[in-house]
Amino acid sequence: MSSATVHTTPVPSVSSADKSKPIFPLMIANDGFSEVGEEKEASATCFCGNVQLSFPTVGPGFRGGFLCHCTDCRTVTASMFATNFTVALSHIKYIRGQSSLKEYGQATTIASGNRMTNSFCSNCGTLMMRVSSGSPHLAFLRVGTVDDFALHETRLKPKIELFAKDRVGWLAPIDGCQQASTQTKL
């Protein structure tokens, strides 16, 4: 991790910052990173800083970003949609706090009928990832946990909107995003 960019000073405005460089806003945990070396890894940290993991941003372990409007994602995020990205579970590395993760799983509200297991920080409640029994080798991580905000608008930008038929009327489709009315293979 010698070529990593480490958070040092908060950026005054994320929206006006140079997205070609890492952006680390003011956070409780200030040790997030965005790897610029060959491995192209970045960190994701819960709100309180107890849980931190790393994931690939390119290559075979990284599958890309998506936005989901399903009712389950709405409820679990307490928002109108979830902004996610998919990573092979085998490519996730825990930096700290794996033992602080609690899991909750159920299949009742999942359109596919697959069991969806949520892993969240037992201290602050941040949802770090979800894993479906239908694709147990993949993890669906939350873009909002990624420490480098520049990645939110670059490599992690959604390529597809799932359950677009359930999008709220006041929210427009994302320009350039494929629209899927239900779940699709990611």
Rosetta silent file (secondary structure, phi, psi, omega in degrees, C-alpha in Angstrom):
SEQUENCE: MSSATVHTTPVPSVSSADKSKPIFPLMIANDGFSEVGEEKEASATCFCGNVQLSFPTVGPGFRGGFLCHCTDCRTVTASMFATNFTVALSHIKYIRGQSSLKEYGQATTIASGNRMTNSFCSNCGTLMMRVSSGSPHLAFLRVGTVDDFALHETRLKPKIELFAKDRVGWLAPIDGCQQASTQTKL
SCORE:     score description
SCORE:     0.000 S_00000001
   1 L     0.000   22.231 -176.366    0.000    0.000    0.000 S_00000001
   2 L   -68.433  -25.610 -179.589    2.973    2.302   -0.384 S_00000001
   3 L   -97.035   15.665 -178.554    1.488    4.126   -3.366 S_00000001
   4 E   -75.786  148.457  172.010   -1.838    4.795   -1.628 S_00000001
   5 E   -94.137  120.790 -177.248   -3.262    8.249   -1.240 S_00000001
   6 E  -105.080  140.109  179.493   -4.195    8.688    2.420 S_00000001
   7 L   -59.854  128.109  177.085   -6.799   11.145    3.698 S_00000001
   8 L  -130.516  -48.409 -176.470   -5.165   14.146    5.336 S_00000001
   9 L  -127.140  132.885 -179.889   -7.166   17.346    4.802 S_00000001
  10 L   -65.834  147.932  176.911  -10.900   17.643    4.169 S_00000001
  11 L   -86.829  131.650 -177.577  -12.084   18.991    0.823 S_00000001
  12 L   -65.127  -34.751 -179.647  -14.248   22.115    1.240 S_00000001
  13 L  -143.674  115.841 -179.707  -16.687   21.138   -1.552 S_00000001
  14 L   -66.440  -40.849 -176.022  -17.000   17.677   -3.035 S_00000001
  15 L   -65.565  -29.117 -178.601  -19.074   18.888   -5.998 S_00000001
  16 L  -100.204    1.443 -178.308  -16.474   21.423   -7.115 S_00000001
  17 L   -74.411  157.610  177.012  -13.395   19.273   -6.422 S_00000001
  18 L   -72.187  110.031 -175.539  -11.158   17.879   -9.162 S_00000001
  19 L   -75.103   -6.147  178.056  -12.580   14.362   -9.741 S_00000001
  20 L   -81.786   -6.393  179.078   -9.363   13.186  -11.403 S_00000001
  21 L  -121.701  155.596  177.106   -7.729   13.112   -7.952 S_00000001
  22 L   -58.606  143.142  178.656   -8.815   11.324   -4.759 S_00000001
  23 L  -124.987  116.870  179.113  -11.325   13.271   -2.653 S_00000001
  24 L  -118.490  100.563  179.193  -11.497   12.544    1.064 S_00000001
  25 L   -73.327  173.607  179.041  -14.142   14.653    2.849 S_00000001
  26 L   -63.617  123.548 -179.636  -14.243   15.201    6.604 S_00000001
  27 L  -140.674  163.470  177.585  -15.038   11.876    8.319 S_00000001
  28 L   -63.827  -50.244  175.307  -14.711   10.351   11.776 S_00000001
  29 L   -89.440  129.372 -175.583  -12.137    7.830   10.495 S_00000001
  30 L  -116.935   29.963 -178.495   -9.474    9.622    8.482 S_00000001
  31 L  -117.592   24.624  176.420   -7.387    6.716    7.210 S_00000001
  32 L   -67.134  158.587 -179.521   -9.257    5.838    4.031 S_00000001
  33 E  -144.772  160.031  174.545   -7.240    5.223    0.898 S_00000001
  34 E  -135.291  111.590 -174.070   -7.455    4.993   -2.850 S_00000001
  35 E   -73.673  132.896  177.430   -4.707    2.875   -4.397 S_00000001
  36 L  -108.330   -0.515  179.624   -2.954    4.262   -7.429 S_00000001
  37 L   -80.070 -164.911 -177.322   -0.651    1.267   -7.936 S_00000001
  38 L   -63.499  -33.696 -174.600   -1.214   -1.816  -10.061 S_00000001
  39 L   -74.646  -22.089  178.430   -3.759   -3.397   -7.730 S_00000001
  40 L    47.483   67.507  176.948   -6.178   -0.438   -7.893 S_00000001
  41 E  -114.371  157.382  176.123   -7.807   -0.912   -4.510 S_00000001
  42 E  -140.955  169.645 -178.941   -9.743    1.515   -2.359 S_00000001
  43 E  -108.768  154.339  172.107  -11.220    1.499    1.135 S_00000001
  44 E  -130.736  133.773 -174.234  -14.764    1.568    2.452 S_00000001
  45 E  -133.457  141.932  176.318  -15.380    2.535    6.067 S_00000001
  46 L   -71.351  170.946 -175.792  -18.459    2.584    8.278 S_00000001
  47 L   -59.767  -41.180 -177.383  -19.643    5.847    9.839 S_00000001
  48 L   -85.618  -12.816  178.837  -17.928    5.304   13.211 S_00000001
  49 L    92.172   -3.898 -179.005  -14.723    3.907   11.696 S_00000001
  50 L   -65.716  -36.778 -177.275  -14.853    0.505   13.438 S_00000001
  51 L  -110.468  127.642  175.190  -15.214   -1.447   10.174 S_00000001
  52 E  -141.434  136.840  178.275  -12.946   -0.846    7.195 S_00000001
  53 E  -135.953  165.645  174.553  -12.374   -3.034    4.175 S_00000001
  54 E  -121.148  154.722 -176.701  -10.614   -2.787    0.850 S_00000001
  55 E  -149.165  156.098  177.051  -11.916   -3.784   -2.555 S_00000001
  56 E   -77.648  147.353  176.123  -10.682   -3.703   -6.163 S_00000001
  57 L  -108.079   -0.865  175.136  -11.801   -0.853   -8.403 S_00000001
  58 L  -148.487  176.235  171.113  -10.785   -2.626  -11.622 S_00000001
  59 L    84.766 -168.898 -172.732  -10.008   -6.128  -12.797 S_00000001
  60 L   -67.070  -24.719 -179.731  -11.641   -9.477  -12.338 S_00000001
  61 L   -82.038  -17.688 -176.935  -12.900   -8.791   -8.799 S_00000001
  62 E  -100.573  127.785 -177.540  -14.747   -5.582   -9.705 S_00000001
  63 E  -108.699  -14.562  177.320  -18.080   -5.889  -11.541 S_00000001
  64 E   112.800  171.289 -175.504  -19.289   -2.270  -11.653 S_00000001
  65 E   -97.596  152.792  175.309  -21.849    0.076  -10.174 S_00000001
  66 E  -151.321  157.206  176.884  -25.637   -0.018  -10.211 S_00000001
  67 E  -114.990  136.359 -177.083  -28.545    1.849   -8.721 S_00000001
  68 E  -123.372  131.106  179.494  -31.515   -0.100   -7.334 S_00000001
  69 L  -106.403   10.533 -177.104  -35.064    1.156   -6.849 S_00000001
  70 L   -64.843  158.255 -177.223  -36.546   -2.075   -5.418 S_00000001
  71 H   -64.846  -32.205  178.673  -38.645   -1.784   -2.278 S_00000001
  72 H   -65.251  -46.915  178.829  -36.134   -3.800   -0.262 S_00000001
  73 H   -63.907  -37.038  176.610  -33.244   -1.446   -1.124 S_00000001
  74 H   -58.884  -47.291 -176.128  -35.449    1.546   -0.333 S_00000001
  75 H   -69.184  -46.176 -175.469  -36.222    0.200    3.108 S_00000001
  76 H   -68.398  -23.856  178.113  -32.746   -1.053    4.028 S_00000001
  77 H   -98.620   -8.630 -175.228  -31.171    2.299    3.042 S_00000001
  78 L    55.603   39.859 -179.167  -33.995    4.486    4.420 S_00000001
  79 L  -144.134 -173.793 -178.469  -33.884    6.318    1.083 S_00000001
  80 L   -91.486   -6.114  177.795  -35.594    6.168   -2.310 S_00000001
  81 L  -166.827  168.589  176.048  -32.881    4.022   -3.923 S_00000001
  82 E  -121.702  134.853  175.974  -29.566    2.353   -3.187 S_00000001
  83 E  -103.773  115.327 -170.010  -26.321    3.143   -4.997 S_00000001
  84 E  -128.307  169.600  167.606  -24.250   -0.031   -5.049 S_00000001
  85 E  -146.119  154.637 -174.167  -21.350   -1.756   -6.727 S_00000001
  86 E  -108.408  133.213  179.093  -20.560   -5.420   -7.115 S_00000001
  87 E  -134.729  142.664  172.896  -17.305   -7.076   -6.074 S_00000001
  88 E   -62.704  128.980 -177.084  -16.329  -10.744   -5.958 S_00000001
  89 H   -55.471  -33.523 -179.435  -16.491  -11.702   -2.277 S_00000001
  90 H   -68.073  -14.234 -178.941  -13.069  -13.351   -2.562 S_00000001
  91 H   -98.047   -0.733  178.037  -11.521   -9.954   -3.427 S_00000001
  92 L   -86.557  132.020  177.856  -12.706   -8.140   -0.281 S_00000001
  93 E  -120.775  131.436  177.442  -10.047   -7.712    2.419 S_00000001
  94 E   -86.591  126.121  176.339  -10.873   -6.602    5.939 S_00000001
  95 E   -85.717  -41.435  175.673   -8.524   -3.960    7.299 S_00000001
  96 E  -161.833  159.114  169.169  -10.282   -3.905   10.652 S_00000001
  97 L    81.640   11.312  179.645  -13.564   -4.668   12.336 S_00000001
  98 H   -57.196  -36.913  179.507  -14.715   -7.857   10.636 S_00000001
  99 H   -71.846  -13.444  177.023  -15.705   -9.147   14.086 S_00000001
 100 H   -85.442   -6.918  179.410  -17.778   -5.952   14.568 S_00000001
 101 E   -78.145  136.968  172.283  -20.050   -6.885   11.668 S_00000001
 102 E  -113.616  150.213 -179.306  -23.502   -8.225   12.465 S_00000001
 103 E  -117.931  144.535  172.642  -25.620  -10.031    9.923 S_00000001
 104 E  -138.614  126.964 -179.032  -29.326   -9.987    9.253 S_00000001
 105 E  -133.614  150.718  176.655  -30.831  -12.028    6.452 S_00000001
 106 E  -164.335  163.665 -179.878  -34.272  -12.736    5.071 S_00000001
 107 L  -125.316   -5.767 -173.661  -36.008  -13.685    1.823 S_00000001
 108 L   -58.639  -43.214 -175.129  -39.589  -12.519    2.428 S_00000001
 109 L   -99.712    6.264 -178.247  -39.324   -9.146    0.661 S_00000001
 110 L   -88.216  124.582 -175.992  -36.794  -10.129   -2.019 S_00000001
 111 L   -56.666  -36.378 -178.178  -38.393  -10.284   -5.502 S_00000001
 112 L   -76.956  -18.733 -174.565  -36.234  -13.269   -6.533 S_00000001
 113 L    86.046   -4.977  177.324  -37.020  -15.219   -3.364 S_00000001
 114 L   -73.216  149.513  175.237  -33.306  -15.524   -2.623 S_00000001
 115 L   -75.502  129.701  177.633  -32.110  -14.884    0.919 S_00000001
 116 E  -110.645  121.147 -179.536  -30.322  -11.535    1.148 S_00000001
 117 E  -104.079  123.876 -179.659  -27.841  -11.235    4.025 S_00000001
 118 E   -98.744  132.625  175.759  -26.973   -7.732    5.228 S_00000001
 119 E  -112.992  119.027 -176.578  -23.662   -7.083    7.010 S_00000001
 120 E  -133.713  155.856  179.060  -23.650   -3.946    9.123 S_00000001
 121 E   -67.004  128.933 -179.406  -21.484   -2.364   11.802 S_00000001
 122 L   -72.116  -15.086  179.627  -22.728   -3.382   15.244 S_00000001
 123 L   -89.832  -54.239 -174.232  -21.703    0.009   16.659 S_00000001
 124 L  -105.464  -12.355  177.168  -23.061    2.608   14.204 S_00000001
 125 L    86.513    2.044 -179.519  -25.380    0.484   12.038 S_00000001
 126 L   -61.312  127.707  175.236  -23.776    1.307    8.676 S_00000001
 127 E   -78.098  116.030 -177.316  -24.724   -1.277    6.057 S_00000001
 128 E   -91.082  -37.318 -178.951  -21.428   -2.351    4.506 S_00000001
 129 E  -164.380  164.788  173.284  -22.605   -5.032    2.077 S_00000001
 130 E  -130.310  146.229  177.067  -25.300   -7.476    1.046 S_00000001
 131 E  -132.188  130.369 -179.557  -24.861  -11.021   -0.265 S_00000001
 132 E   -95.967  141.294  175.153  -27.589  -12.959   -2.078 S_00000001
 133 L   -65.666  -19.273  177.564  -28.021  -16.719   -1.780 S_00000001
 134 L   -75.748  -21.351  176.504  -28.570  -16.619   -5.551 S_00000001
 135 L  -146.913   69.803 -172.604  -24.997  -15.408   -6.126 S_00000001
 136 L   -67.233   -7.962  178.483  -23.078  -16.137   -2.905 S_00000001
 137 L   -90.367   -2.788 -178.945  -19.706  -15.377   -4.520 S_00000001
 138 E  -116.177  146.257  174.395  -20.634  -11.691   -5.037 S_00000001
 139 E  -118.250  138.016  175.936  -20.984   -8.831   -2.553 S_00000001
 140 E  -103.852  105.597 -177.832  -23.081   -5.742   -3.169 S_00000001
 141 E   -94.491  158.912 -179.255  -21.300   -2.872   -1.432 S_00000001
 142 E   -94.450  126.130 -179.619  -22.675    0.612   -0.770 S_00000001
 143 H   -58.854  -35.783 -178.238  -21.061    3.455   -2.683 S_00000001
 144 H   -62.422  -16.868  178.194  -21.655    5.790    0.276 S_00000001
 145 H   -87.394  -10.416 -176.992  -19.165    3.825    2.399 S_00000001
 146 E   -73.413  126.632 -173.090  -16.310    4.366   -0.078 S_00000001
 147 L   -69.089  -35.847 -179.562  -13.803    6.793    1.414 S_00000001
 148 L   -88.630  103.329 -176.725  -12.578    8.371   -1.841 S_00000001
 149 H   -65.921  -20.313  176.730  -15.521   10.433   -3.090 S_00000001
 150 H   -63.372  -32.437  178.384  -13.900   10.864   -6.526 S_00000001
 151 H   -65.693  -27.683  179.255  -14.621    7.164   -7.127 S_00000001
 152 H   -59.347  -33.965 -176.042  -18.342    7.841   -6.610 S_00000001
 153 L  -103.275    2.023 -179.210  -18.378    9.853   -9.829 S_00000001
 154 L  -121.398  -99.309 -174.356  -15.876    7.805  -11.818 S_00000001
 155 L   -63.758  -27.973 -176.993  -15.367    4.028  -11.505 S_00000001
 156 L   -95.565   -0.158  178.982  -18.341    3.472   -9.182 S_00000001
 157 L   -58.644  133.285 -178.197  -20.849    5.501  -11.192 S_00000001
 158 E   -59.263  140.601  175.965  -23.857    3.275  -11.920 S_00000001
 159 E  -102.292  -18.531 -177.568  -24.023    1.657  -15.351 S_00000001
 160 E  -145.576  145.586  172.612  -27.538    0.277  -14.851 S_00000001
 161 E  -108.531  120.181  178.312  -30.656    1.156  -12.860 S_00000001
 162 E   -92.178  150.266 -178.246  -32.502   -1.898  -11.533 S_00000001
 163 L    53.845   41.188 -179.425  -36.242   -1.894  -10.842 S_00000001
 164 H   -59.666  -26.459  178.086  -36.501    1.340  -12.840 S_00000001
 165 H   -63.474  -20.646 -178.953  -40.262    0.730  -13.032 S_00000001
 166 H  -101.385    6.226  179.180  -40.369    1.457   -9.285 S_00000001
 167 L   -62.433  140.167  176.613  -38.362    4.721   -9.440 S_00000001
 168 L   -63.617  148.986 -175.106  -40.148    7.632   -7.732 S_00000001
 169 L   -63.751  -26.465 -177.131  -41.742   10.052  -10.184 S_00000001
 170 L   -86.502    1.187  179.950  -39.661   13.046   -9.127 S_00000001
 171 L  -111.024  122.431 -179.535  -36.355   11.317   -9.908 S_00000001
 172 L   -80.496  153.954  174.022  -35.146   11.271  -13.521 S_00000001
 173 L   -60.348  150.455  178.088  -33.238    8.326  -15.020 S_00000001
 174 L   -75.025  129.217  178.403  -29.459    8.664  -14.850 S_00000001
 175 L   -55.905  131.515  175.901  -28.036    9.824  -18.178 S_00000001
 176 L    80.953   -1.332 -179.939  -26.262    7.004  -19.967 S_00000001
 177 L   -90.165  136.674  171.899  -27.515    4.293  -17.596 S_00000001
 178 E   -66.192  142.348 -179.476  -29.156    1.159  -18.900 S_00000001
 179 E  -109.414  123.808  178.069  -32.700    0.865  -17.524 S_00000001
 180 L  -120.565  131.391 -176.560  -33.928   -2.531  -16.266 S_00000001
 181 L   -74.946  -21.308  178.541  -37.491   -2.978  -15.032 S_00000001
 182 L  -138.898 -160.167  177.489  -36.497   -5.800  -12.643 S_00000001
 183 L   -71.121  147.973  174.692  -33.413   -7.665  -11.411 S_00000001
 184 L  -141.938  162.483  177.788  -30.768   -8.666  -13.939 S_00000001
 185 L   -66.603  132.512 -179.867  -27.451  -10.504  -13.742 S_00000001
 186 L  -107.831    0.000    0.000  -24.685   -8.158  -12.649 S_00000001
